[in-house]
Amino acid sequence: MESKTKAASAWRQLSGYQALVLVVAWLGWVFDSMDATIYTLVMTPALKELLGPGATLESIGWHGGMIFSVFLIGWAIGGVAFGILADWLGRARTLVITILIYAVFTAMAGLSHTWWELGLYRFLTALGIGGEWAAGATLVAEVWPESLRVKGAGVLQSAWGAGYFLGAGACYLLAGQSWRVLFFVGIAPAVVAILVRLKVREPEKWVEARRAAAASPLGIRELFRPGLRRDTLVGSTLAFVAVFGLWGATNWTPSLIRELLDPRRLDPEAVTRMVSYAVMSLNAGAMVGYLAFAPIAERLGRRGAFLVMLLGAAITMPAAFLLPDSYTVSILLLPLLGFFSNGIFSGFPIYLPEIFPTRIRATGSGFCFNVGRVLAASGPFLTGYLVTQFGTFARAASAIAGIYLLGAVALIFARETKGAAIQ
């Protein structure tokens, strides 16, 4: 009873403006996720058209992996570059710029005539997606009250799951339409950019820190000075592992489902709808995982919460991909995979802002969350290669699960920040 009273009292501290900040950051991340997800939903039909009559499972896997990899490299570059910009220009201003970038170039992808044009537009889209997270997560961390900051970060990350649902829902509603139409839907986030521009101001913490650091150059080099080096390396490794697993395996779920279905018995529209149901099933579990990370982190600490998610993903990934012999079994297992492999991402808007001071928070958070994507870009490429070696998406994706053990080792060196206020 006493704990419920304290929780209610803590929520009453939240002002209308603080709630607004979370809403606009959440919406930005929702559409971020939707625009990132669209490609996974239409990869197979898009590449079948763009590669022409000679397209095979192996060629789709190869070129699809290449585009995934290019996308992750763009995400990494955008995350680091716009993280630095957010420390210089401001969180809210950077949020507007990044949302407009990923909205416009997602829509442009619908105009592609070759696979490399699609890859180019996905690269440009990724620049904005990577930068949006750094600006949005930092904005919420600095505006929300300390007593609710962890919960707010958990709610923020749940937007990724909501974006998956939105993308899958759009795919379901537009079943039977060209894959290009789904990309055109990606222009919608531009509305959020307008809302941010009109309603959100820069955090006081950033204004004060920027004034104090006006004469001091900030950049990536500072992240590797003795006081921050270990945190930077640990944060980057954890993010690398999570991203490698997600894009190297989990995000191939639509292709896995298409592999399970018999195209001779189902028309293309039915297949598209069944793929959408599978993605919704995966993200039902992911939504629970996103929201569960915060209470787990408050009880077990940041390191304990990360360990739960890492070990859970290492177990459920091969189970979800190798055990199903039917569509029904796959639908039942995918929520478990989503809980762990996606839920781990709620740890980053909680943990990364805690290990960096205000003057370099967006740079540090953006760097750690995104630099690993350069290495993780090999994940989809490797999966595409493994498809050609193992013969199926299921076997190829399952082989990626071992990467989560590297994350468990990295936790040995992680600094526990439970109970620590951001600096």
Summary of the structure (lengths in Angstrom):
residues: 423
radius of gyration: 20.5
end to end distance: 32.0
largest distance: 67.8
contacts: 1670
relative contact order: 0.16
helix: 84%
strand: 0%
